Amino acid sequence: MKKGLKILMWVVLGTVFIGAVGFLTMQLWNWLVPELFNGPAITFWQAMGLLVLSKILFSGIGGKRGNSGHCKHRYYEKWSAMTPDERARFKEKMKDKWCRKSPDETAEMK
């Protein structure tokens, strides 16, 4: 498939997807809000604005936020300072805490 046609296909699919999400938001709003809260019905473009506003409020405008790099560095330092026995105990503790046990393993342990 030619590169230009592929790009056009993704642009069209992206536009259809965004339009479908906006239409679904409008329909859900107009179905629930006027009935439950006596609020106004909204148009498609108001629904799109609502989606953009919620993205800004809940996700922020930029990319990733937070100190994930700092946290990774801090945990790497802690991990590096552990002895092999401490690492093994830590791994076992995390495995017990987070890994699900199958019914067979639970029966064997009792």
PyRosetta script that sets phi, psi and omega in degrees:
from pyrosetta import init, pose_from_sequence

init()
pose = pose_from_sequence("MKKGLKILMWVVLGTVFIGAVGFLTMQLWNWLVPELFNGPAITFWQAMGLLVLSKILFSGIGGKRGNSGHCKHRYYEKWSAMTPDERARFKEKMKDKWCRKSPDETAEMK")
pose.set_psi(1, 136.9)
pose.set_omega(1, -178.8)
pose.set_phi(2, -68.4)
pose.set_psi(2, 149.2)
pose.set_omega(2, -175.5)
pose.set_phi(3, -62.0)
pose.set_psi(3, -42.2)
pose.set_omega(3, -179.7)
pose.set_phi(4, -63.0)
pose.set_psi(4, -40.2)
pose.set_omega(4, 178.8)
pose.set_phi(5, -67.3)
pose.set_psi(5, -38.4)
pose.set_omega(5, 178.4)
pose.set_phi(6, -64.3)
pose.set_psi(6, -43.9)
pose.set_omega(6, 178.4)
pose.set_phi(7, -62.6)
pose.set_psi(7, -44.3)
pose.set_omega(7, 178.5)
pose.set_phi(8, -60.9)
pose.set_psi(8, -40.8)
pose.set_omega(8, 178.8)
pose.set_phi(9, -61.3)
pose.set_psi(9, -44.7)
pose.set_omega(9, 179.4)
pose.set_phi(10, -66.2)
pose.set_psi(10, -37.1)
pose.set_omega(10, 176.9)
pose.set_phi(11, -64.0)
pose.set_psi(11, -45.1)
pose.set_omega(11, 179.3)
pose.set_phi(12, -64.1)
pose.set_psi(12, -46.5)
pose.set_omega(12, 178.7)
pose.set_phi(13, -62.2)
pose.set_psi(13, -40.1)
pose.set_omega(13, 177.6)
pose.set_phi(14, -63.8)
pose.set_psi(14, -42.9)
pose.set_omega(14, 178.8)
pose.set_phi(15, -64.3)
pose.set_psi(15, -42.7)
pose.set_omega(15, 178.1)
pose.set_phi(16, -63.7)
pose.set_psi(16, -42.4)
pose.set_omega(16, 179.8)
pose.set_phi(17, -62.8)
pose.set_psi(17, -47.1)
pose.set_omega(17, 179.3)
pose.set_phi(18, -63.0)
pose.set_psi(18, -41.4)
pose.set_omega(18, 177.1)
pose.set_phi(19, -62.9)
pose.set_psi(19, -40.4)
pose.set_omega(19, 179.2)
pose.set_phi(20, -65.9)
pose.set_psi(20, -40.5)
pose.set_omega(20, 178.1)
pose.set_phi(21, -65.5)
pose.set_psi(21, -41.1)
pose.set_omega(21, 176.9)
pose.set_phi(22, -64.0)
pose.set_psi(22, -42.3)
pose.set_omega(22, 179.1)
pose.set_phi(23, -65.2)
pose.set_psi(23, -42.5)
pose.set_omega(23, 178.3)
pose.set_phi(24, -63.0)
pose.set_psi(24, -42.0)
pose.set_omega(24, 177.3)
pose.set_phi(25, -61.1)
pose.set_psi(25, -45.5)
pose.set_omega(25, 179.3)
pose.set_phi(26, -60.6)
pose.set_psi(26, -46.0)
pose.set_omega(26, -178.7)
pose.set_phi(27, -63.8)
pose.set_psi(27, -44.1)
pose.set_omega(27, 178.8)
pose.set_phi(28, -63.6)
pose.set_psi(28, -43.1)
pose.set_omega(28, 178.6)
pose.set_phi(29, -60.7)
pose.set_psi(29, -50.4)
pose.set_omega(29, -176.3)
pose.set_phi(30, -68.3)
pose.set_psi(30, -20.9)
pose.set_omega(30, 176.9)
pose.set_phi(31, -82.6)
pose.set_psi(31, -38.6)
pose.set_omega(31, -173.1)
pose.set_phi(32, -97.3)
pose.set_psi(32, -51.0)
pose.set_omega(32, -169.7)
pose.set_phi(33, -63.6)
pose.set_psi(33, -49.0)
pose.set_omega(33, 179.9)
pose.set_phi(34, -60.7)
pose.set_psi(34, -36.6)
pose.set_omega(34, -178.3)
pose.set_phi(35, -74.2)
pose.set_psi(35, -44.1)
pose.set_omega(35, -174.5)
pose.set_phi(36, -82.0)
pose.set_psi(36, -38.9)
pose.set_omega(36, -171.3)
pose.set_phi(37, -121.0)
pose.set_psi(37, 7.0)
pose.set_omega(37, -175.2)
pose.set_phi(38, 54.8)
pose.set_psi(38, 34.2)
pose.set_omega(38, 178.6)
pose.set_phi(39, -86.1)
pose.set_psi(39, 173.8)
pose.set_omega(39, -178.2)
pose.set_phi(40, -79.9)
pose.set_psi(40, 156.9)
pose.set_omega(40, 169.4)
pose.set_phi(41, -80.5)
pose.set_psi(41, 150.7)
pose.set_omega(41, -177.7)
pose.set_phi(42, -120.3)
pose.set_psi(42, 160.8)
pose.set_omega(42, 177.4)
pose.set_phi(43, -90.7)
pose.set_psi(43, 173.9)
pose.set_omega(43, 178.0)
pose.set_phi(44, -58.3)
pose.set_psi(44, -45.3)
pose.set_omega(44, -176.4)
pose.set_phi(45, -70.0)
pose.set_psi(45, -30.9)
pose.set_omega(45, 173.9)
pose.set_phi(46, -67.9)
pose.set_psi(46, -36.8)
pose.set_omega(46, 176.2)
pose.set_phi(47, -64.2)
pose.set_psi(47, -40.9)
pose.set_omega(47, 177.2)
pose.set_phi(48, -63.2)
pose.set_psi(48, -42.3)
pose.set_omega(48, 176.7)
pose.set_phi(49, -62.1)
pose.set_psi(49, -38.4)
pose.set_omega(49, 177.4)
pose.set_phi(50, -63.3)
pose.set_psi(50, -40.7)
pose.set_omega(50, 177.4)
pose.set_phi(51, -64.1)
pose.set_psi(51, -43.4)
pose.set_omega(51, 179.1)
pose.set_phi(52, -64.6)
pose.set_psi(52, -44.0)
pose.set_omega(52, 179.0)
pose.set_phi(53, -61.3)
pose.set_psi(53, -43.8)
pose.set_omega(53, 179.7)
pose.set_phi(54, -66.2)
pose.set_psi(54, -34.7)
pose.set_omega(54, 175.7)
pose.set_phi(55, -62.7)
pose.set_psi(55, -44.9)
pose.set_omega(55, 179.7)
pose.set_phi(56, -65.0)
pose.set_psi(56, -45.3)
pose.set_omega(56, -176.2)
pose.set_phi(57, -69.4)
pose.set_psi(57, -39.4)
pose.set_omega(57, -173.6)
pose.set_phi(58, -97.4)
pose.set_psi(58, -22.4)
pose.set_omega(58, -178.0)
pose.set_phi(59, -117.6)
pose.set_psi(59, -17.1)
pose.set_omega(59, -175.6)
pose.set_phi(60, 87.5)
pose.set_psi(60, 170.0)
pose.set_omega(60, -176.9)
pose.set_phi(61, -87.2)
pose.set_psi(61, -39.5)
pose.set_omega(61, -175.8)
pose.set_phi(62, -81.8)
pose.set_psi(62, -162.0)
pose.set_omega(62, 179.3)
pose.set_phi(63, -80.0)
pose.set_psi(63, -138.7)
pose.set_omega(63, -178.1)
pose.set_phi(64, -66.6)
pose.set_psi(64, 142.8)
pose.set_omega(64, 177.0)
pose.set_phi(65, -120.7)
pose.set_psi(65, 165.4)
pose.set_omega(65, 176.3)
pose.set_phi(66, 106.3)
pose.set_psi(66, -179.3)
pose.set_omega(66, -176.1)
pose.set_phi(67, -111.4)
pose.set_psi(67, 43.1)
pose.set_omega(67, -176.0)
pose.set_phi(68, -60.0)
pose.set_psi(68, -36.8)
pose.set_omega(68, 178.1)
pose.set_phi(69, -65.7)
pose.set_psi(69, -40.2)
pose.set_omega(69, 178.7)
pose.set_phi(70, -64.8)
pose.set_psi(70, -44.2)
pose.set_omega(70, -179.8)
pose.set_phi(71, -63.8)
pose.set_psi(71, -42.8)
pose.set_omega(71, 179.2)
pose.set_phi(72, -61.1)
pose.set_psi(72, -42.0)
pose.set_omega(72, -179.6)
pose.set_phi(73, -63.9)
pose.set_psi(73, -42.9)
pose.set_omega(73, -179.2)
pose.set_phi(74, -63.2)
pose.set_psi(74, -43.5)
pose.set_omega(74, 179.3)
pose.set_phi(75, -69.8)
pose.set_psi(75, -33.8)
pose.set_omega(75, 176.3)
pose.set_phi(76, -62.8)
pose.set_psi(76, -41.5)
pose.set_omega(76, 177.6)
pose.set_phi(77, -62.0)
pose.set_psi(77, -44.3)
pose.set_omega(77, 178.2)
pose.set_phi(78, -61.6)
pose.set_psi(78, -44.9)
pose.set_omega(78, -179.0)
pose.set_phi(79, -62.7)
pose.set_psi(79, -40.9)
pose.set_omega(79, -178.7)
pose.set_phi(80, -66.7)
pose.set_psi(80, -29.9)
pose.set_omega(80, -178.7)
pose.set_phi(81, -81.7)
pose.set_psi(81, -10.4)
pose.set_omega(81, -179.2)
pose.set_phi(82, -78.0)
pose.set_psi(82, 148.6)
pose.set_omega(82, 172.7)
pose.set_phi(83, -79.6)
pose.set_psi(83, 163.8)
pose.set_omega(83, 177.8)
pose.set_phi(84, -57.6)
pose.set_psi(84, -37.2)
pose.set_omega(84, 178.0)
pose.set_phi(85, -66.1)
pose.set_psi(85, -40.8)
pose.set_omega(85, 178.2)
pose.set_phi(86, -64.7)
pose.set_psi(86, -38.6)
pose.set_omega(86, 177.6)
pose.set_phi(87, -63.4)
pose.set_psi(87, -43.7)
pose.set_omega(87, 179.9)
pose.set_phi(88, -63.4)
pose.set_psi(88, -43.1)
pose.set_omega(88, 177.7)
pose.set_phi(89, -63.8)
pose.set_psi(89, -39.9)
pose.set_omega(89, 178.8)
pose.set_phi(90, -63.8)
pose.set_psi(90, -45.6)
pose.set_omega(90, 178.6)
pose.set_phi(91, -59.9)
pose.set_psi(91, -44.4)
pose.set_omega(91, -179.5)
pose.set_phi(92, -64.2)
pose.set_psi(92, -40.3)
pose.set_omega(92, 178.5)
pose.set_phi(93, -62.9)
pose.set_psi(93, -44.6)
pose.set_omega(93, 179.9)
pose.set_phi(94, -67.8)
pose.set_psi(94, -36.5)
pose.set_omega(94, 178.3)
pose.set_phi(95, -64.3)
pose.set_psi(95, -44.5)
pose.set_omega(95, 178.5)
pose.set_phi(96, -64.4)
pose.set_psi(96, -36.0)
pose.set_omega(96, -176.6)
pose.set_phi(97, -76.2)
pose.set_psi(97, -41.4)
pose.set_omega(97, -168.8)
pose.set_phi(98, -108.9)
pose.set_psi(98, -21.9)
pose.set_omega(98, -177.0)
pose.set_phi(99, -90.4)
pose.set_psi(99, 132.4)
pose.set_omega(99, 178.3)
pose.set_phi(100, -76.2)
pose.set_psi(100, 142.9)
pose.set_omega(100, 176.9)
pose.set_phi(101, -99.5)
pose.set_psi(101, 140.8)
pose.set_omega(101, 177.2)
pose.set_phi(102, -74.0)
pose.set_psi(102, 158.8)
pose.set_omega(102, 178.7)
pose.set_phi(103, -57.2)
pose.set_psi(103, -32.3)
pose.set_omega(103, 179.5)
pose.set_phi(104, -66.3)
pose.set_psi(104, -43.1)
pose.set_omega(104, 179.5)
pose.set_phi(105, -65.2)
pose.set_psi(105, -39.9)
pose.set_omega(105, -179.6)
pose.set_phi(106, -63.9)
pose.set_psi(106, -39.4)
pose.set_omega(106, 178.7)
pose.set_phi(107, -67.3)
pose.set_psi(107, -37.4)
pose.set_omega(107, 179.1)
pose.set_phi(108, -66.5)
pose.set_psi(108, -34.1)
pose.set_omega(108, -176.7)
pose.set_phi(109, -70.7)
pose.set_psi(109, -25.4)
pose.set_omega(109, -176.0)
pose.set_phi(110, -83.8)
pose.dump_pdb("model.pdb")
